[in-house]
Amino acid sequence: MEAGGQAEISLDQATCKQALRDVVTALQQPENLARVEAGLTLAGDDPMKRLMLLTPIVLDIEKDVIAKYGFTADQAGVMRFMVIVKQYEAVDAEIQELSATLRAKFLPS
């Protein structure tokens, strides 16, 4: 077990890619798009507000998806998932693109 009580999770490249696709698809669902858009509206042009408002929204949506892949449905699970994604970004252009799409939802540009 890792610190924090979560068992070590590993995903092969194909499963990682599918999980990212699922997260991006979840973000595009009408109810989730509405949540993201509301956060963007509240943030306006302030990049710090965007980060503060959208990060929890995106993480909330993402955690539910990654739980299906064995991660805990919390911030620690999301962090672990993103560490695995980062490892595959260097060798898989689609994973890199999907990850950039995900980050663009909440990180200031």
N, C-alpha and C positions, 0 to 999 in steps of 0.2 A: 504494500500500500504506500501511496505517496503521503506526504504531509497533508493534513487536513482530512484524512480518511478516505480519499478517493483512490480507488484501485487504478493502477497504471492502465491507460487506454491507448491503444495504437490502432491506426487506420491505415490500410494500404492506400495506394495512390488513387485507385478507382473509387474506393469508398469515400475517401476524403473529397474527391471531386463531386460525387453524388450528394454528399452532405452539404457542400457549398451550394450546389444547384438548388437543393431543397430550401436552404436558408434564403437565397435570392428569390425563389418562387414565393415563399411565405411573406417576404417583404412586399411583394407585388400584389398580394391579396387586397381586395378593396378596403376591408376594415383596417388592415395594417398600413396601407398607403394613406388612409385618412389620418391615422395617428401620426405618421411621419410628417405629413403635410401640415398638420396642426402645430407640431413642434417647429417646423421651418417658419411658419407664419409668426409664431411667438418670438422666435429668435431674431427675425428680421435680418439685418446685415451684420449682426454682431457674431463673429466667429466663436467667441467663448460661450455665448449663450447657446449657439448651435450645438457645440460640444456637450454642454451641460444638460440641455433639454433632450437631444436626440440619442445620446449614448444609452440612457436607461431604456428608451423605447426600443431601440434596435436590439439591445442585449436581451430584453424581455421576449421579443419575438424569436431571436436566435436560440435562446436557452431551451425553448419548447421543442425546437426542431432537433437540436443536437442530442437531446435526451433519448431520442429514438436510436441513436448510435452508441449508447452506453455511457455518455457523459452525464454528470450531475446537472440538473436543471437550475444552475446558479452561476454566479460570476466566476467561480473557480472552474466550473465545467467549460464555460465559454473561453476562459483564458487558456486552458489546456488544449481545447480544440484549435484555437488560433495559433498556438505554438506548432501544432502538427501541420496546419495549413502553411505556415511560414516555411517549414522545412521543404514542402513540396513546391512552393512558388518558384524556387530556383531551377527546377527541372521540368515544370509543366506550365506551358503558356496559358492553358485554359484555367488552371487553378489560380494563376497570377491574375488573370482578367476577372474571374469571379470574386476573388478577394478584394481587388480594387473596387469593384462594383459595390461590395458590401461596405468597405471603408468610406466610400463616397457618400453613403447615406447619412453618416453622422460626423465625419471629420471635416473641419473647415477646408475649403479649397484654396 
